[in-house]
């Protein structure tokens, strides 16, 4: 009887170890896949940012007066907003 219980326990332990091994392998595969996806997203984001900067540089070269006026206007709005926030306290 004791041998039967030990055999069942041994079988259950072996099955648990096997399931744990499969689960850890699946987890490692998921992590590897996630790292690949993240690397791709970072590379794509860098490419998009570079394209955006190139487009902005071209726009500044084509329309320098409009760019300076827009920059001045945004600076003025930001300054007024910051001044308003400081005096509000």
C-alpha positions as CSV (number, residue, x, y, z in Angstrom):
1,X,0.0,0.0,0.0
2,X,2.8,2.4,0.9
3,X,4.5,1.5,-2.4
4,X,1.3,2.3,-4.3
5,X,1.1,5.7,-2.7
6,X,4.7,6.4,-3.4
7,X,4.3,5.4,-7.0
8,X,1.3,7.7,-7.4
9,X,3.2,10.6,-5.8
10,X,6.2,10.0,-8.0
11,X,3.9,9.9,-11.1
12,X,2.2,13.2,-10.0
13,X,5.6,14.8,-9.3
14,X,6.9,13.8,-12.7
15,X,3.7,15.1,-14.4
16,X,4.0,18.4,-12.5
17,X,7.6,18.8,-13.5
18,X,6.8,18.1,-17.2
19,X,3.9,20.7,-17.1
20,X,6.2,23.2,-15.4
21,X,8.9,22.6,-18.0
22,X,6.3,23.2,-20.8
23,X,5.0,26.3,-19.1
24,X,8.5,27.7,-18.7
25,X,9.3,27.0,-22.4
26,X,6.1,28.7,-23.5
27,X,7.0,31.7,-21.2
28,X,10.5,31.9,-22.7
29,X,9.1,31.8,-26.2
30,X,6.6,34.6,-25.4
31,X,9.3,36.7,-23.9
32,X,11.5,36.2,-27.0
33,X,8.7,37.2,-29.3
34,X,7.9,40.2,-27.2
35,X,11.5,41.4,-27.3
36,X,11.4,41.1,-31.1
37,X,8.2,43.1,-31.4
38,X,9.6,45.8,-29.1
39,X,12.9,46.0,-31.1
40,X,10.9,46.4,-34.3
41,X,8.6,49.1,-32.8
42,X,11.6,51.0,-31.5
43,X,13.3,50.8,-34.9
44,X,10.2,52.0,-36.6
45,X,9.7,54.8,-34.1
46,X,13.2,56.0,-34.8
47,X,12.6,55.9,-38.5
48,X,9.4,57.9,-38.2
49,X,11.0,60.5,-35.9
50,X,13.8,60.9,-38.5
51,X,11.3,61.4,-41.3
52,X,9.5,63.9,-39.2
53,X,12.7,65.9,-38.6
54,X,13.6,65.8,-42.2
55,X,10.1,67.0,-43.2
56,X,10.3,69.8,-40.7
57,X,13.7,70.9,-42.0
58,X,12.4,71.0,-45.6
59,X,9.4,73.0,-44.5
60,X,11.6,75.5,-42.7
61,X,13.7,75.9,-45.8
62,X,10.7,76.4,-48.1
63,X,8.7,78.7,-45.7
64,X,11.1,80.5,-43.4
65,X,8.9,83.6,-42.7
66,X,5.8,81.5,-41.8
67,X,7.9,79.2,-39.6
68,X,9.4,82.2,-37.7
69,X,6.0,83.7,-37.2
70,X,4.5,80.4,-36.0
71,X,7.4,80.0,-33.6
72,X,7.0,83.5,-32.3
73,X,3.3,83.0,-31.8
74,X,3.7,79.7,-29.9
75,X,6.4,81.2,-27.7
76,X,4.2,84.2,-26.9
77,X,1.3,81.9,-26.1
78,X,3.5,79.7,-23.9
79,X,4.9,82.8,-22.1
80,X,1.5,84.2,-21.4
81,X,0.3,80.8,-20.1
82,X,3.3,80.4,-17.8
83,X,3.0,83.9,-16.6
84,X,-0.7,83.3,-15.9
85,X,0.1,80.1,-14.0
86,X,2.7,81.9,-11.8
87,X,0.5,84.9,-10.9
88,X,-2.4,82.6,-10.2
89,X,-0.8,81.2,-7.0
